Amino acid sequence: MTGALRPGHSYTRDMRLVAMAVLCAVSVFGKSAITHETLWMMKRVSAPVVSPDGKWVVFTLTEPSYNEAEQATDLWLVPTDGSAAARRLTATKGGESGAAWTPDSRRILFAAKRDGDEVGQIYELDLSGGEAQRITSVSTGASDPAVSRDGKRLLFVSRVYAGAKDDAENKKIAAERKARKYNARVYESFPIRNWDRWLDDLQTHVFVQEFGGGAAKDLLAGTKLAAQAGFGGATTSGGDSLQPVWSPDSQSVVFTATVNRNAAAYSDVATHLYQAPVSGGEPKALTGGKDSYGSAKFAADGRSLYAVMEANNGKIYNCSRLVRMAWPDGGAARVVSGELDSSVNTFAVSADNKTVYISAEQHGQEKLFVLPAEGGKPSVAAVATSGVYGSLQTSAQPFLIGTWSSAVNPAEIVRIDVAGKSQRFLTDFNNAKAAEIDWQPVEHFWFTAKNGRRIHNMVVRPPAFDAAKKYPLLVLIHGGPHTMWRDEITLRWNYHLLAAPGYVVLLTNYTGSTGFGERFAQTMHGDPLRGPGEELNEAADEAVKRFGYIDGGRQCAGGASYGGHLANWLQATTTRYRCLISHAGLINMESQWGTSDTIYHREVMAGGPVWEQGTVWREQNPIRYAKNFRTPILVTVGENDFRVPLNQTLENWSVLQRLRVPSKLIVFPGANHWILKAEDSRFFYGEVHGWLERHLKP
């Protein structure tokens, strides 16, 4: 990267300034300010899966390293009664994912690429002892295993060539592609890219295989459904997912798919639930219409199918609702969580089929909600009063398994007793490290903006905090926009790491944020930048007024993605900030519309297509206000970002240089929309701290 920096720049000097600030932040209690190394090297717990009998939890643990070759991701096991510490199940270079249990709770299946594998395959591990055994051999690879309730069959997914009838044809097509002398991508419809990759003619299909042996069967090969031009799975960052689950009788598979992905340039894409018989034949549509369905899950008694539904009513945002369908009778999906004015993130159904548990965002947290399985008024489980829940799981036992974390508590596996209003930690990988850090929980506050809306905020104080001192303010802006600042630890924009040199960080959940009701998130429709931007400025004023330790004369602001959009809007509309930071931020709404991998929702937000030049296109496009640009700004971007493509940052940079605005450009060749690599992340934080230090001096 050194050769790409401007002449005279000293990365070493910036890092030395940061290190000095951190060393000065050691508190009188012997605790130290968080460093990038402390944050990055925390072990990362995720994806818990409880055994059917409720006695065990298998989960994924990532042990980070600045050397990618040394980073390990393995499966671990812990008893749900807390009688023993977690123990490692696997220890391989390739890592494992997608753990699933057999019905007898004695074996675990997972996806991995091990020695001798050209692509990832499904492995089976017997907990009574022995090495994991590979049980698939599909040339296109296998992932996301699940075992039928009768224990006789395995399902998994694989990305295959469209139209290929079997594995032999996939091998043939792959060989032909490798041998051809030209290299070109050809498209006849939208989309052509997703997140950080160009789309190809591979499709995700569902496979079923007998445990006793035999070839894997592609349930979608040769079907009319998969032959449709718009066929695909639920879109994810970097790919798509069919989210397959077994039916209770083990005779069919229910999965999520779309057939109008090719209409994404001019229409919303709807996903629906389909049922494919194991014996073969055309999949049957279980849902239809403009609304989208996904994340199917059966109740323990097999008489109900639950799913998450998102309505399509012309709004830019709608809360995702939990719906229920009778099984196997079918019929219309009935909304279960209609009285919950928040989106369903994860959910679980109790073993007695009477209760549904939902984790959903609310007021800076992700809380645990409880409601009747048939639907009704939700209540908040009085367990944790801070932080976020996720990955909810139920089993035959009367308790929940999930993850819990907060801004000062790294994620761990927890056992939740809703009736007893308590929870206990089943893992303890990071608590000792967390206890050594001089950090404080976030402080929440609300204020009423000039537009009459109640705006939620959180404040993060620096280490060695002294209320008698004055600290500069960093206004940190979240992306989305339909997300929220949450009381949790993050890697990409860690509140405490940003505050470490001696800054107060303000986290504002502006209009459009989730977790404050559907209407609040929808209100930014037609006002994507001006309204939220004004609220950010008002929030900063309110923080300065409320907290005497904030130096109102030293303020900076910054964010990423939509937060970067808003940082650029602040550049266009105010000079109150000493400096700005914009990562992956748009500068030109019109060229962003034309080059992003997703475009239709942008014209919905603006009230019409670009060429009609409606009010939003004309009045809320930052580049149209370039004559006002004055504030020094750091602009950064990942070269493989197709969501807010590189051209946005380059356009911004050209304007800044043309106007001779003090500015700095950093391009990460190996990054997409996020900066994920360890050394890139360390460099990024160093540059951000250096930029702030330069402009926030007394």
PATOR-243575 format. One record per residue (C-alpha): residue in one letter; residue number from 1; chain; y, z, x. Coordinates in pm, whole numbers, padded with zeros to 5 digits. Layout:
BEGIN
a	NUM	A	Y	Z	X
...
END
This chain:
BEGIN
m	1	A	00000	00000	00000
t	2	A	00238	00063	00289
g	3	A	00324	-00304	00332
a	4	A	00437	-00320	-00032
l	5	A	00693	-00042	00000
r	6	A	01061	-00102	00048
p	7	A	01199	-00083	00402
g	8	A	01293	00267	00512
h	9	A	01067	00440	00258
s	10	A	00874	00740	00385
y	11	A	00574	00839	00174
t	12	A	00502	01109	00433
r	13	A	00849	01257	00381
d	14	A	00808	01263	00002
m	15	A	00473	01435	00029
r	16	A	00618	01687	00277
l	17	A	00891	01775	00030
v	18	A	00632	01825	-00242
a	19	A	00413	02037	-00015
m	20	A	00710	02255	00079
a	21	A	00795	02307	-00287
v	22	A	00438	02399	-00368
l	23	A	00415	02646	-00079
c	24	A	00735	02810	-00198
a	25	A	00579	02850	-00541
v	26	A	00312	03101	-00438
s	27	A	00368	03397	-00667
v	28	A	00386	03764	-00580
f	29	A	00051	03806	-00750
g	30	A	-00127	03596	-00491
k	31	A	-00175	03300	-00721
s	32	A	-00077	02951	-00606
a	33	A	00087	02655	-00774
i	34	A	-00150	02384	-00880
t	35	A	-00193	02095	-00636
h	36	A	-00336	01750	-00688
e	37	A	-00646	01856	-00496
t	38	A	-00696	02163	-00717
l	39	A	-00659	01954	-01032
w	40	A	-00866	01656	-00921
m	41	A	-01156	01855	-00780
m	42	A	-01214	02058	-01095
k	43	A	-01560	01983	-01232
r	44	A	-01552	01785	-01555
v	45	A	-01777	01887	-01841
s	46	A	-01836	01640	-02124
a	47	A	-02071	01492	-02384
p	48	A	-02277	01794	-02493
v	49	A	-02587	01715	-02702
v	50	A	-02773	02005	-02864
s	51	A	-03152	01989	-02897
p	52	A	-03297	01955	-03250
d	53	A	-03435	02309	-03237
g	54	A	-03094	02442	-03133
k	55	A	-03215	02611	-02816
w	56	A	-03066	02386	-02549
v	57	A	-02762	02178	-02470
v	58	A	-02777	01884	-02232
f	59	A	-02439	01769	-02104
t	60	A	-02272	01556	-01839
l	61	A	-02105	01712	-01539
t	62	A	-01889	01508	-01304
e	63	A	-01831	01656	-00961
p	64	A	-01525	01466	-00834
s	65	A	-01446	01346	-00486
y	66	A	-01161	01154	-00328
n	67	A	-01434	00932	-00186
e	68	A	-01573	00742	-00486
a	69	A	-01908	00700	-00313
e	70	A	-01947	01077	-00300
q	71	A	-01856	01149	-00663
a	72	A	-02156	01257	-00870
t	73	A	-02217	01246	-01246
d	74	A	-02539	01419	-01350
l	75	A	-02710	01577	-01647
w	76	A	-02722	01954	-01675
l	77	A	-02900	02188	-01917
v	78	A	-02796	02526	-02059
p	79	A	-02960	02752	-02321
t	80	A	-02756	02805	-02637
d	81	A	-02822	03181	-02640
g	82	A	-02635	03222	-02311
s	83	A	-02936	03386	-02149
a	84	A	-02912	03178	-01832
a	85	A	-02665	02974	-01633
a	86	A	-02658	02597	-01658
r	87	A	-02898	02413	-01429
r	88	A	-02894	02062	-01291
l	89	A	-03146	01813	-01433
t	90	A	-03065	01503	-01230
a	91	A	-02923	01435	-00884
t	92	A	-02892	01064	-00816
k	93	A	-02620	00842	-00674
g	94	A	-02595	00619	-00979
g	95	A	-02519	00885	-01237
e	96	A	-02648	00922	-01593
s	97	A	-02498	00880	-01939
g	98	A	-02582	00875	-02308
a	99	A	-02827	01165	-02322
a	100	A	-03050	01191	-02633
w	101	A	-03330	01428	-02735
t	102	A	-03675	01357	-02873
p	103	A	-03744	01534	-03207
d	104	A	-03971	01792	-03040
s	105	A	-03684	01904	-02811
r	106	A	-03909	01858	-02507
r	107	A	-03781	01533	-02359
i	108	A	-03443	01381	-02282
l	109	A	-03358	01012	-02263
f	110	A	-03060	00872	-02081
a	111	A	-02917	00555	-01929
a	112	A	-02902	00514	-01552
k	113	A	-02914	00255	-01276
r	114	A	-03155	00379	-01012
d	115	A	-03313	00238	-00698
g	116	A	-03479	-00092	-00782
d	117	A	-03272	-00150	-01096
e	118	A	-03046	-00454	-01104
v	119	A	-02885	-00321	-01422
g	120	A	-02887	00010	-01606
q	121	A	-03203	00104	-01796
i	122	A	-03325	00388	-02020
y	123	A	-03515	00673	-01855
e	124	A	-03719	00958	-02003
l	125	A	-03732	01307	-01854
d	126	A	-03992	01565	-01959
l	127	A	-03844	01915	-01935
s	128	A	-04185	02060	-01848
g	129	A	-04158	01893	-01506
g	130	A	-04186	01570	-01314
e	131	A	-03955	01281	-01232
a	132	A	-03775	01075	-01493
q	133	A	-03965	00760	-01591
r	134	A	-03805	00427	-01669
i	135	A	-03906	00303	-02015
t	136	A	-03702	-00018	-02057
s	137	A	-03691	-00335	-01851
v	138	A	-03440	-00559	-02026
s	139	A	-03270	-00808	-01794
t	140	A	-02933	-00752	-01961
g	141	A	-02951	-00372	-01921
a	142	A	-02983	-00087	-02170
s	143	A	-02762	00206	-02275
d	144	A	-02692	00451	-02559
p	145	A	-03052	00556	-02637
a	146	A	-03158	00729	-02961
v	147	A	-03503	00836	-03078
s	148	A	-03627	00787	-03435
r	149	A	-03692	01099	-03643
d	150	A	-04067	01034	-03638
g	151	A	-04054	01019	-03257
k	152	A	-04229	00682	-03238
r	153	A	-03946	00447	-03149
l	154	A	-03645	00420	-02922
l	155	A	-03327	00229	-02998
f	156	A	-03069	00122	-02742
v	157	A	-02795	-00138	-02702
s	158	A	-02756	-00425	-02459
r	159	A	-02500	-00699	-02402
v	160	A	-02676	-01032	-02446
y	161	A	-02572	-01397	-02456
a	162	A	-02471	-01515	-02802
g	163	A	-02752	-01716	-02955
a	164	A	-03022	-01607	-02711
k	165	A	-03347	-01542	-02899
d	166	A	-03516	-01317	-02645
d	167	A	-03500	-01179	-02292
a	168	A	-03641	-01499	-02144
e	169	A	-03351	-01699	-02286
n	170	A	-03103	-01444	-02156
k	171	A	-03250	-01480	-01807
k	172	A	-03232	-01859	-01834
i	173	A	-02869	-01861	-01946
a	174	A	-02774	-01613	-01673
a	175	A	-02937	-01835	-01410
e	176	A	-02755	-02142	-01540
r	177	A	-02421	-01963	-01530
k	178	A	-02482	-01851	-01174
a	179	A	-02574	-02205	-01064
r	180	A	-02285	-02396	-01221
k	181	A	-02026	-02528	-00979
y	182	A	-01713	-02478	-01186
n	183	A	-01548	-02156	-01294
a	184	A	-01346	-02163	-01614
r	185	A	-01286	-01952	-01924
v	186	A	-01269	-02145	-02252
y	187	A	-01148	-02004	-02586
e	188	A	-01092	-02134	-02936
s	189	A	-00972	-01814	-03104
f	190	A	-00816	-01475	-03044
p	191	A	-00868	-01229	-02876
i	192	A	-00926	-01347	-02522
r	193	A	-00884	-01016	-02338
n	194	A	-00956	-00650	-02400
w	195	A	-00799	-00364	-02204
d	196	A	-00876	-00477	-01847
r	197	A	-01128	-00758	-01880
w	198	A	-01141	-01116	-02003
l	199	A	-01376	-01159	-02296
d	200	A	-01688	-01368	-02253
d	201	A	-01968	-01490	-02478
l	202	A	-02178	-01177	-02440
q	203	A	-02246	-00974	-02753
t	204	A	-02361	-00616	-02796
h	205	A	-02694	-00607	-02983
v	206	A	-02925	-00330	-03105
f	207	A	-03279	-00316	-02965
v	208	A	-03584	-00119	-03080
q	209	A	-03890	-00043	-02869
e	210	A	-04213	00143	-02940
f	211	A	-04274	00449	-02721
g	212	A	-04637	00348	-02681
g	213	A	-04542	00025	-02506
g	214	A	-04460	-00333	-02598
a	215	A	-04151	-00549	-02562
a	216	A	-03809	-00448	-02686
k	217	A	-03704	-00621	-03007
d	218	A	-03348	-00749	-03058
l	219	A	-03267	-00669	-03422
l	220	A	-02969	-00907	-03427
a	221	A	-03111	-01210	-03246
g	222	A	-03118	-01511	-03478
t	223	A	-02930	-01336	-03761
k	224	A	-02648	-01496	-03956
l	225	A	-02440	-01184	-03895
a	226	A	-02443	-01216	-03515
a	227	A	-02387	-01593	-03538
q	228	A	-02048	-01551	-03704
a	229	A	-01755	-01642	-03480
g	230	A	-01584	-01310	-03544
f	231	A	-01887	-01086	-03481
g	232	A	-01841	-00784	-03255
g	233	A	-01858	-00407	-03236
a	234	A	-01594	-00141	-03280
t	235	A	-01339	-00210	-03006
t	236	A	-01315	00045	-02727
s	237	A	-01121	00054	-02402
g	238	A	-01309	-00195	-02190
g	239	A	-01573	-00307	-02439
d	240	A	-01714	-00266	-02786
s	241	A	-01969	-00037	-02946
l	242	A	-02212	-00077	-03235
q	243	A	-02256	00302	-03269
p	244	A	-02619	00270	-03390
v	245	A	-02806	00556	-03558
w	246	A	-03159	00583	-03698
s	247	A	-03218	00603	-04072
p	248	A	-03399	00920	-04189
d	249	A	-03725	00731	-04256
s	250	A	-03719	00569	-03909
q	251	A	-03758	00224	-04065
s	252	A	-03405	00092	-04010
v	253	A	-03092	00130	-03799
v	254	A	-02735	00171	-03927
f	255	A	-02461	00034	-03703
t	256	A	-02090	-00059	-03696
a	257	A	-01971	-00419	-03659
t	258	A	-01693	-00660	-03747
v	259	A	-01709	-01024	-03852
n	260	A	-01337	-01104	-03833
r	261	A	-01250	-01021	-03475
n	262	A	-01144	-01385	-03433
a	263	A	-00864	-01323	-03686
a	264	A	-00700	-01057	-03470
a	265	A	-00391	-01271	-03401
y	266	A	-00287	-01273	-03765
s	267	A	-00481	-00998	-03943
d	268	A	-00616	-00647	-03910
v	269	A	-00977	-00639	-03791
a	270	A	-01208	-00442	-04021
t	271	A	-01533	-00280	-03908
h	272	A	-01816	-00207	-04150
l	273	A	-02152	-00037	-04163
y	274	A	-02467	-00248	-04163
q	275	A	-02836	-00165	-04201
a	276	A	-03093	-00359	-03998
p	277	A	-03466	-00316	-04077
v	278	A	-03691	-00247	-03780
s	279	A	-03939	-00504	-03916
g	280	A	-03676	-00774	-03876
g	281	A	-03455	-00972	-04109
e	282	A	-03091	-01011	-04197
p	283	A	-02881	-00691	-04175
k	284	A	-02744	-00559	-04503
a	285	A	-02375	-00470	-04539
l	286	A	-02328	-00110	-04658
t	287	A	-01947	-00123	-04681
g	288	A	-01694	-00397	-04741
g	289	A	-01329	-00472	-04805
k	290	A	-01022	-00430	-04584
d	291	A	-01083	-00065	-04490
s	292	A	-01273	00010	-04169
y	293	A	-01581	00230	-04131
g	294	A	-01764	00366	-03827
s	295	A	-01921	00666	-03650
a	296	A	-02208	00692	-03901
k	297	A	-02414	01011	-03909
f	298	A	-02692	01124	-04145
a	299	A	-02721	01472	-04296
a	300	A	-03024	01675	-04193
d	301	A	-03193	01630	-04534
g	302	A	-03155	01252	-04510
r	303	A	-02987	01227	-04850
s	304	A	-02632	01158	-04732
l	305	A	-02473	00917	-04488
y	306	A	-02136	01026	-04351
a	307	A	-01887	00800	-04175
v	308	A	-01523	00785	-04069
m	309	A	-01303	00550	-04273
e	310	A	-00954	00422	-04199
a	311	A	-00767	00265	-04488
n	312	A	-00585	-00066	-04456
n	313	A	-00278	-00058	-04681
g	314	A	-00016	-00237	-04477
k	315	A	00097	00075	-04292
i	316	A	00100	00096	-03913
y	317	A	-00101	00418	-03927
n	318	A	-00340	00586	-04169
c	319	A	-00535	00906	-04115
s	320	A	-00904	00843	-04061
r	321	A	-01100	01017	-04338
l	322	A	-01455	01146	-04358
v	323	A	-01652	00969	-04632
r	324	A	-01998	01026	-04779
m	325	A	-02251	00789	-04933
a	326	A	-02573	00878	-05112
w	327	A	-02886	00777	-04923
p	328	A	-03095	00571	-04973
d	329	A	-02945	00493	-05315
g	330	A	-02620	00369	-05163
g	331	A	-02309	00315	-05370
a	332	A	-01940	00351	-05298
a	333	A	-01824	00574	-05016
r	334	A	-01649	00885	-05147
v	335	A	-01378	01056	-04942
v	336	A	-01475	01408	-04834
s	337	A	-01171	01507	-04625
g	338	A	-00900	01377	-04858
e	339	A	-00719	01711	-04859
l	340	A	-00704	01720	-04478
d	341	A	-00377	01557	-04374
s	342	A	-00505	01479	-04024
s	343	A	-00737	01223	-03869
v	344	A	-01102	01311	-03818
n	345	A	-01180	01305	-03445
t	346	A	-01534	01444	-03438
f	347	A	-01746	01592	-03716
a	348	A	-02080	01762	-03775
v	349	A	-02282	01851	-04086
s	350	A	-02452	02189	-04109
a	351	A	-02831	02213	-04106
d	352	A	-02835	02332	-04469
n	353	A	-02626	02025	-04570
k	354	A	-02364	02246	-04737
t	355	A	-02077	02240	-04487
v	356	A	-01888	01986	-04281
y	357	A	-01707	02080	-03959
i	358	A	-01424	01860	-03837
s	359	A	-01210	01866	-03523
a	360	A	-00866	01725	-03595
e	361	A	-00521	01731	-03438
q	362	A	-00265	01970	-03576
h	363	A	00065	02086	-03425
g	364	A	-00024	02032	-03060
q	365	A	-00382	02153	-03091
e	366	A	-00713	02006	-03198
k	367	A	-00837	02262	-03445
l	368	A	-01172	02326	-03608
f	369	A	-01169	02272	-03985
v	370	A	-01439	02375	-04233
l	371	A	-01493	02221	-04577
p	372	A	-01772	02172	-04833
a	373	A	-02007	01884	-04760
e	374	A	-01929	01734	-05100
g	375	A	-01556	01752	-05030
g	376	A	-01286	02004	-05109
k	377	A	-01007	02207	-04959
p	378	A	-01036	02245	-04580
s	379	A	-00972	02571	-04399
v	380	A	-00904	02635	-04032
a	381	A	-01186	02822	-03859
a	382	A	-01032	03139	-03718
v	383	A	-01187	03110	-03373
a	384	A	-00952	02989	-03098
t	385	A	-00576	03012	-03156
s	386	A	-00488	02762	-02884
g	387	A	-00630	02458	-02708
v	388	A	-00847	02175	-02835
y	389	A	-01201	02137	-02967
g	390	A	-01419	01829	-02930
s	391	A	-01773	01686	-02933
l	392	A	-01891	01896	-03228
q	393	A	-02269	01929	-03264
t	394	A	-02501	02108	-03507
s	395	A	-02875	02174	-03500
a	396	A	-03136	02380	-03681
q	397	A	-02949	02696	-03578
p	398	A	-02651	02847	-03769
f	399	A	-02388	02779	-03503
l	400	A	-02185	02492	-03360
i	401	A	-02182	02350	-03011
g	402	A	-01876	02177	-02872
t	403	A	-01619	02170	-02595
w	404	A	-01302	02375	-02576
s	405	A	-01010	02358	-02335
s	406	A	-00639	02429	-02312
a	407	A	-00355	02345	-02077
v	408	A	-00467	02632	-01852
n	409	A	-00841	02628	-01930
p	410	A	-01055	02337	-01806
a	411	A	-01309	02212	-02062
e	412	A	-01634	02408	-02095
i	413	A	-01927	02405	-02337
v	414	A	-01891	02666	-02611
r	415	A	-02110	02810	-02885
i	416	A	-01904	02863	-03199
d	417	A	-01989	03120	-03466
v	418	A	-01763	03019	-03755
a	419	A	-01875	03299	-03987
g	420	A	-01828	03559	-03717
k	421	A	-01497	03407	-03610
s	422	A	-01601	03403	-03246
q	423	A	-01712	03175	-02966
r	424	A	-01878	03223	-02630
f	425	A	-01873	03009	-02320
l	426	A	-02209	02860	-02223
t	427	A	-02075	02710	-01901
d	428	A	-01841	02851	-01639
f	429	A	-01769	02582	-01383
n	430	A	-01393	02615	-01339
n	431	A	-01281	02957	-01461
a	432	A	-01266	03110	-01112
k	433	A	-01046	02825	-00985
a	434	A	-00828	02838	-01294
a	435	A	-00773	03212	-01245
e	436	A	-00627	03146	-00898
i	437	A	-00358	02911	-01030
d	438	A	-00009	03034	-01109
w	439	A	00034	02869	-01447
q	440	A	00130	02983	-01792
p	441	A	00015	02868	-02138
v	442	A	00244	02622	-02312
e	443	A	00512	02767	-02539
h	444	A	00560	02601	-02879
f	445	A	00890	02563	-03062
w	446	A	01027	02359	-03351
f	447	A	01370	02231	-03444
t	448	A	01518	02020	-03721
a	449	A	01650	01685	-03602
k	450	A	01965	01524	-03741
n	451	A	01742	01299	-03952
g	452	A	01610	01610	-04128
r	453	A	01260	01604	-03977
r	454	A	01095	01909	-03825
i	455	A	01003	01823	-03465
h	456	A	00737	02009	-03268
n	457	A	00772	02073	-02893
m	458	A	00597	02251	-02610
v	459	A	00754	02388	-02293
v	460	A	00577	02426	-01958
r	461	A	00728	02656	-01697
p	462	A	00692	02614	-01319
p	463	A	00495	02849	-01093
a	464	A	00663	03165	-00964
f	465	A	00879	03143	-01273
d	466	A	01191	03359	-01279
a	467	A	01388	03359	-01604
a	468	A	01702	03454	-01412
k	469	A	01695	03122	-01223
k	470	A	01801	02775	-01333
y	471	A	01545	02493	-01334
p	472	A	01583	02116	-01379
l	473	A	01431	01964	-01693
l	474	A	01171	01685	-01706
v	475	A	01144	01530	-02053
l	476	A	00788	01396	-02059
i	477	A	00717	01132	-02326
h	478	A	00368	01074	-02465
g	479	A	00217	00732	-02526
g	480	A	00043	00592	-02831
p	481	A	00270	00623	-03020
h	482	A	00006	00755	-03260
t	483	A	-00113	01039	-03040
m	484	A	00046	01375	-02963
w	485	A	00109	01608	-02674
r	486	A	-00178	01855	-02691
d	487	A	-00245	02196	-02546
e	488	A	-00496	02065	-02293
i	489	A	-00542	01975	-01928
t	490	A	-00485	01610	-01847
l	491	A	-00535	01418	-01525
r	492	A	-00294	01131	-01579
w	493	A	00015	01336	-01672
n	494	A	-00070	01694	-01592
y	495	A	00209	01916	-01720
h	496	A	00167	02192	-01463
l	497	A	00129	01957	-01167
l	498	A	00452	01782	-01266
a	499	A	00622	02120	-01297
a	500	A	00484	02251	-00966
p	501	A	00787	02174	-00741
g	502	A	01007	02381	-00972
y	503	A	01074	02193	-01297
v	504	A	01055	02287	-01663
v	505	A	00860	02021	-01855
l	506	A	00947	01945	-02218
l	507	A	00677	01786	-02437
t	508	A	00817	01652	-02765
n	509	A	00603	01522	-03050
y	510	A	00853	01270	-03184
t	511	A	00828	01089	-03519
g	512	A	00515	00875	-03513
s	513	A	00304	01143	-03343
t	514	A	-00025	01239	-03500
g	515	A	-00121	01591	-03599
f	516	A	00179	01640	-03830
g	517	A	00058	01458	-04137
e	518	A	00004	01094	-04226
r	519	A	00356	01041	-04355
f	520	A	00515	01173	-04034
a	521	A	00313	00923	-03828
q	522	A	00399	00638	-04065
t	523	A	00772	00711	-04071
m	524	A	00836	00522	-03749
h	525	A	00734	00199	-03927
g	526	A	01034	-00026	-03875
d	527	A	01196	00218	-03631
p	528	A	00976	00215	-03321
l	529	A	01228	00316	-03053
r	530	A	01570	00421	-03178
g	531	A	01460	00710	-03399
p	532	A	01210	00860	-03153
g	533	A	01457	00811	-02867
e	534	A	01728	01006	-03050
e	535	A	01479	01283	-03124
l	536	A	01389	01309	-02756
n	537	A	01756	01356	-02665
e	538	A	01802	01613	-02940
a	539	A	01490	01797	-02823
a	540	A	01632	01819	-02471
d	541	A	01959	01956	-02610
e	542	A	01767	02211	-02816
a	543	A	01561	02322	-02516
v	544	A	01872	02370	-02304
k	545	A	02031	02575	-02583
r	546	A	01722	02792	-02642
f	547	A	01611	02857	-02287
g	548	A	01878	02990	-02054
y	549	A	01673	02910	-01747
i	550	A	01708	02531	-01800
d	551	A	01988	02361	-01608
g	552	A	02126	02114	-01862
g	553	A	02309	01925	-01589
r	554	A	01985	01820	-01420
q	555	A	01759	01624	-01652
c	556	A	01514	01338	-01599
a	557	A	01279	01166	-01844
g	558	A	00966	00958	-01816
g	559	A	00639	00854	-01969
a	560	A	00359	00600	-01976
s	561	A	00255	00328	-02222
y	562	A	00459	00397	-02536
g	563	A	00619	00675	-02335
g	564	A	00719	00404	-02088
h	565	A	00858	00196	-02374
l	566	A	01075	00489	-02476
a	567	A	01183	00555	-02116
n	568	A	01308	00197	-02104
w	569	A	01483	00250	-02438
l	570	A	01659	00554	-02293
q	571	A	01765	00333	-02004
a	572	A	01923	00100	-02259
t	573	A	02094	00363	-02473
t	574	A	02200	00667	-02269
t	575	A	02316	00777	-01925
r	576	A	02244	01147	-01979
y	577	A	01941	01149	-01747
r	578	A	01972	01155	-01370
c	579	A	01664	00939	-01336
l	580	A	01383	00781	-01538
i	581	A	01015	00702	-01483
s	582	A	00840	00422	-01671
h	583	A	00468	00354	-01623
a	584	A	00319	00060	-01814
g	585	A	00629	00038	-02030
l	586	A	00749	-00267	-02220
i	587	A	01096	-00401	-02151
n	588	A	01081	-00707	-02376
m	589	A	00919	-00665	-02718
e	590	A	00894	-01042	-02763
s	591	A	00707	-01124	-02442
q	592	A	00495	-00809	-02490
w	593	A	00385	-00949	-02826
g	594	A	00295	-01280	-02663
t	595	A	00091	-01147	-02371
s	596	A	-00082	-00825	-02481
d	597	A	-00451	-00817	-02568
t	598	A	-00361	-00683	-02915
i	599	A	-00065	-00828	-03103
y	600	A	-00085	-00819	-03483
h	601	A	00004	-00452	-03526
r	602	A	00321	-00517	-03327
e	603	A	00458	-00757	-03586
v	604	A	00350	-00519	-03864
m	605	A	00559	-00248	-03695
a	606	A	00853	-00488	-03666
g	607	A	00829	-00610	-04026
g	608	A	00740	-00970	-03946
p	609	A	00659	-01219	-03668
v	610	A	00883	-01271	-03368
w	611	A	01021	-01606	-03478
e	612	A	01166	-01459	-03796
q	613	A	01384	-01238	-03573
g	614	A	01395	-00943	-03807
t	615	A	01605	-00635	-03743
v	616	A	01357	-00461	-03511
w	617	A	01315	-00765	-03286
r	618	A	01692	-00801	-03258
e	619	A	01807	-00439	-03247
q	620	A	01528	-00240	-03080
n	621	A	01433	-00460	-02787
p	622	A	01536	-00285	-02460
i	623	A	01602	-00606	-02265
r	624	A	01877	-00705	-02510
y	625	A	02074	-00403	-02386
a	626	A	02034	-00479	-02016
k	627	A	02409	-00472	-01962
n	628	A	02389	-00096	-02026
f	629	A	02126	-00026	-01758
r	630	A	02263	00231	-01513
t	631	A	02009	00507	-01457
p	632	A	01793	00507	-01141
i	633	A	01436	00433	-01249
l	634	A	01087	00434	-01099
v	635	A	00868	00164	-01257
t	636	A	00491	00156	-01199
v	637	A	00204	-00051	-01336
g	638	A	-00164	-00129	-01295
e	639	A	-00223	-00491	-01203
n	640	A	-00527	-00511	-01436
d	641	A	-00342	-00379	-01739
f	642	A	-00383	-00622	-02030
r	643	A	-00252	-00381	-02297
v	644	A	00102	-00371	-02153
p	645	A	00063	-00656	-01906
l	646	A	00210	-00675	-01559
n	647	A	00476	-00921	-01675
q	648	A	00657	-00639	-01859
t	649	A	00712	-00438	-01543
l	650	A	00804	-00750	-01345
e	651	A	01062	-00849	-01608
n	652	A	01203	-00499	-01592
w	653	A	01213	-00509	-01214
s	654	A	01392	-00844	-01214
v	655	A	01660	-00715	-01451
l	656	A	01705	-00394	-01250
q	657	A	01740	-00584	-00924
r	658	A	01975	-00839	-01078
l	659	A	02198	-00557	-01202
r	660	A	02156	-00362	-00875
v	661	A	02036	-00052	-01059
p	662	A	01877	00194	-00811
s	663	A	01508	00139	-00870
k	664	A	01165	00145	-00719
l	665	A	00855	-00061	-00807
i	666	A	00492	00044	-00747
v	667	A	00202	-00184	-00841
f	668	A	-00155	-00051	-00831
p	669	A	-00386	-00352	-00771
g	670	A	-00702	-00161	-00869
a	671	A	-00568	00006	-01184
n	672	A	-00568	-00089	-01550
h	673	A	-00350	00077	-01815
w	674	A	-00430	00409	-01649
i	675	A	-00428	00522	-01288
l	676	A	-00783	00650	-01252
k	677	A	-00872	00632	-00883
a	678	A	-00835	00956	-00690
e	679	A	-00619	00838	-00403
d	680	A	-00407	00620	-00632
s	681	A	-00348	00924	-00852
r	682	A	-00254	01144	-00556
f	683	A	-00013	00879	-00431
f	684	A	00135	00840	-00781
y	685	A	00208	01210	-00822
g	686	A	00359	01220	-00475
e	687	A	00591	00932	-00561
v	688	A	00690	01088	-00893
h	689	A	00766	01421	-00727
g	690	A	00961	01245	-00453
w	691	A	01163	01049	-00710
l	692	A	01244	01363	-00908
e	693	A	01336	01559	-00596
r	694	A	01572	01282	-00490
h	695	A	01764	01287	-00819
l	696	A	01739	01648	-00937
k	697	A	01897	01819	-00640
p	698	A	02164	02073	-00737
END
